[in-house]
Amino acid sequence: MRVKARAAGRSRQQSGLTDTQLVLAWQSASLLLGYPDEELLARAGLLRDVAARLPATIADPMTAFLVHLEATALPELAADFVSTFDHQRRCCLYLTYFEHGDTRNRGVALLRFKTAYRQAGMVLSDAELPDHLGVLLEFGATADVAVARALLLEHRAGLELLRLALEDAHSPWALVLKAVSATLPPLAGDDREAVMKLAAQGPPAEEVGLAPFAPPEYMPEPGGGNGRPGGAVALPSPTYAPASTRASRGARG
């Protein structure tokens, strides 16, 4: 989907990056935040070439992660990924968790993401929640740069808190978060205060679960449908080919 010229100009003014640079950076980061497998390793050379076209603040951490990716055995990468993102709540990839935890308010926040995707003509499969950072970056790279950027800025505190948690854990994925953060304006004022507040307090502790409190339009249809004819349509895979040649894949489960 073509981004309007006005939105493109705004992206350049606020971040210092063109929309093309944002797309390249977000496509790459989305892939690198996925479960490591042979397909990701096969793309390492392409991702390194793409990084070379980006500013050093993005390219350097991304390239450093690619060095780790290629130097580490795949079973070790996979085990580290699971240990980091599935077993440590501070390293959660779901952005609304940092502000809302597992509370009632999170269902409404998730609907905000899903509505944005639908308005851009994209329907997320039921395999993934819409606030997953990799999914949001993929959406921005393949559908609507301006909307994805707005959602990233709305949840900037959670993004930075995730980055800090990964750095504290000495995780190589902190490099990917550093690259993503570099695509946004430098932290200042309220953003920095919001990060400090979240870091001090942590997410709300009320563990109510999402299903009973999510709005009806967020809840999946019985059998895995999404309320649209034909069922769920997975977000397309990040790719560097023209839109007409893009392939489709499901979001990471």
C-alpha positions, 0 to 999 in steps of 0.5 A: 500500500502506498503511503501518502506523500504527506505522511512520508514527509512527516516521517522524514521530519520527525525521525530523520529517515525516509519511508524507504529506510524505515521499511528496510529497517522494520522489515529486517528487525521483524525477521530478526525478532522471529523464531530463529530457523534455517530460513532466517539464516539463509536470509542473513546475507540479504539482511547484511546488504540491507543494513549497509544501506541504513544509517550507522545507528541502525546498521551497526547493531543490526550487523552485530546481531547478524554476526552472532546469528551466523556464528551460533549453532541453530539449536543454541539460538532457538533455546536462547530465544525461548529462554529469553522471550517465553520465560522472562516476563520482563522480555515480553515482545507484546507491547501493551503488556508493559502498560497494562499487564494482564488486566482488563484494559489490555483488551481495549489496547489490543483492539486499537492495534487490530482496528489499525490493521483492518483499516489498512486492509490487513487482517492478522491471523489468529496465531498471534496477538496484534501487539507483538513487536515483530508483527507491528514492524511487519505491518509498518513495512508492508502496509502503512508506515505512518500508522505503525510509527504512531503505534510505536510512539504510543507504546514507546515506553514499553519498547524502551523498557523491553530494550533495557531488559534485554540489555540487562540480560546481556541478550543479543536481541538487545541489538535488534531493539537498539536498531528499532529504537534508532528509527524513532526520535531520541527519547526526551521529556515525557518519553524518558519519564514514562520509561522510568515510571514503567521501570520502577513500577512494572506492569499492573499485577491484576492477572485477569486474562484477556478472553473474558474482558476483550471487546466482542469484535476482538474475539476470534470466531469459533473455529479460528475464523475472524468474522470475514469471508474466507477466514484470516489472511496472514500478514505478508512476509517482509521482503525486499521485492516489489509489492506485486511479488510479495509472498505470504506467511503466517505470523509466528505462533 
